[in-house]
Amino acid sequence: MKAYLGLAITVVSVFAIAIDGCHCKIVQFIFGDSLSDVGNNKYLGRSLAQASLPYYGIDYGNGLPNGRFTNGRTVADIIGDKTGLPRPPAFLDPSLTEDIILENGVNYASGGGGILNETGSILIAFHKAPAPVLTVDAEIQRFSLYKQIELFEGTQELIRSKIGKEKADKFFQGSRYVVALGSNDFINNYLMPVYADSWTYNDNSFMDYLMETLGAQLKLLHKRGARQLMVFGLGPMGCIPLQRVLSTSGTGGCQSRTNKLALSFNKAASKLLNDLSSSLPNANYRFGDAYDVVDDLIKNPSKYGFENSDKPCCSFGRIRPALTCVPASTLCKDRSKYVFWDEYHPTDAANELIANEIIKKLGFLRVDKPEPPSQEPAAAPSPEEF
Ligand SMILES: *[C@@H]1O[C@H](CO)[C@@H](O)[C@H](O)[C@H]1NC(C)=O
C-alpha cells in the first residue's frame, strides 16, 4: 500500500510542473470557433452550427459524435498532445468541476463564433435544395470571442474561491492560451451581403476593425493573467468546398478574393502579435499559421499522400452544399486521403499536417520533458510520412 502510494506521488509530481507558489499543472484555455469546438455547441440547443450527428467523430474515441466538427482530432488537440498538455473539456460539459479545470483547463470554443460580436448572428441553411434558406435569428447561439472571455472570467472567479487569489493568479499566469478565430468573421459576416459589416466596410477598413477588436481582446486576456498565448492564423478559406461550390465562375475553383483576405488577416495578425508581445509586460504572444502548407496540399495533394482536396469526404450524394454531415450522407472510402471532412472543415489527416506546421513554425517543445532546441524537430515529419 505504502509503495503504491509512493508511486502515485512520484507520477503526480513528474507531471505537475511546479508553478512558483502553486503546485499546479500547466493546462490550456482555448478560445475558438468550430475548428476548435470540442462540444460547446452540442449544449447550445438552438445553434445551427452542430456536429452532434454521425458521422462527426467517427475516428475519435468510440466513434460517436463528440462535438468536434471533424472525423477525428482538431488542430488544437494535436498541438496539445504533441506538446504534452492535457485536452481541455468543453466549458458547457456538465461534468466540469474546479478540480477538472485545475487538471485539464477549459475549452470555450464555439462553432459559428467570431472575433466580432455580430459574426454568426445570421446563418444560412441549405436544405437539400440549391436555393439557400436564410435563417435570421438575433439569438442564434454561439459564443463570440468576447463572450468566451467573459466565461473565462467566470472560471477565474471559481478557481480563486477554490484555491485562493495568490495561487489562482500563479495558475493562470502559468497556463497556455490558444486563440483561434477569424474565418467566420469573413465567411459568416463580411463576405455575406446580408450583414451590415459587408456594406459598412471595405477590405482595408474591415481588417483594421478586426485587428482593433482582436488587439483589445488579447490585452484583456493579458490583464486577466494570460502570458503564454498563441493565435492561429487562417488557411486558404477560399478553397473550402463550400466556397468552391458557391463560386460564381461555376468552375469550382478557389475564390481568390477570399484567399487574399485570409493572407492579409495573417499578415496583420502576425504584426499585432509581435507588437503585443513586445509591449505587454512578460507576454510571450505568438502567431502561427499553416496557410502555405495547406495551399500546397490543396494544389498538390499527392505530394502529401492525399487523393482529394476539393470535395468533402462526407457528402449528401450530389447535393451540394450540404450544411453538415448527416447520418444519411455517404463517406469517402479512405478518410485519411481527403483534405476536407465536410463543406467547411478539414479532416483529422489534414489537421495533423496543419498542427505539425504550426509546431515547426513556433518551435514548440513538450512541457513535460524539455529538450534543447534542435534544427529538425521530431514533430515535423517529411511529406512522405503522410
Ligand atoms: C460584445 O459583447 C460583449 C458581451 O459578450 C460586450 O461586453 C461588449 O460590449 C460587446 N462589444 C461590442 C462592441 O458590441
Ligand as a Chemical Component Dictionary entry (heavy atoms), coordinates in Angstrom:
data_LIG
# 
_chem_comp.id                   LIG 
_chem_comp.type                 NON-POLYMER 
_chem_comp.pdbx_formal_charge   0 
_chem_comp.three_letter_code    LIG 
# 
loop_
_chem_comp_atom.comp_id 
_chem_comp_atom.atom_id 
_chem_comp_atom.alt_atom_id 
_chem_comp_atom.type_symbol 
_chem_comp_atom.charge 
_chem_comp_atom.model_Cartn_x 
_chem_comp_atom.model_Cartn_y 
_chem_comp_atom.model_Cartn_z 
_chem_comp_atom.pdbx_ordinal 
LIG C1 C1 C 0 -19.575 42.453 -27.275 1  
LIG O1 O1 O 0 -20.212 41.599 -26.351 2  
LIG C2 C2 C 0 -19.758 41.711 -25.020 3  
LIG C3 C3 C 0 -20.518 40.720 -24.178 4  
LIG O2 O2 O 0 -20.383 39.438 -24.601 5  
LIG C4 C4 C 0 -19.976 43.115 -24.502 6  
LIG O3 O3 O 0 -19.448 43.240 -23.209 7  
LIG C5 C5 C 0 -19.291 44.107 -25.421 8  
LIG O4 O4 O 0 -19.587 45.428 -25.025 9  
LIG C6 C6 C 0 -19.750 43.898 -26.866 10 
LIG N1 N1 N 0 -18.946 44.765 -27.733 11 
LIG C7 C7 C 0 -19.455 45.456 -28.733 12 
LIG C8 C8 C 0 -18.508 46.297 -29.493 13 
LIG O5 O5 O 0 -20.629 45.403 -29.018 14 
# 
loop_
_chem_comp_bond.comp_id 
_chem_comp_bond.atom_id_1 
_chem_comp_bond.atom_id_2 
_chem_comp_bond.value_order 
_chem_comp_bond.pdbx_ordinal 
LIG C1 O1 SING 1  
LIG C1 C6 SING 2  
LIG O1 C2 SING 3  
LIG C2 C3 SING 4  
LIG C2 C4 SING 5  
LIG C3 O2 SING 6  
LIG C4 O3 SING 7  
LIG C4 C5 SING 8  
LIG C5 O4 SING 9  
LIG C5 C6 SING 10 
LIG C6 N1 SING 11 
LIG N1 C7 SING 12 
LIG C7 C8 SING 13 
LIG C7 O5 DOUB 14 
# 
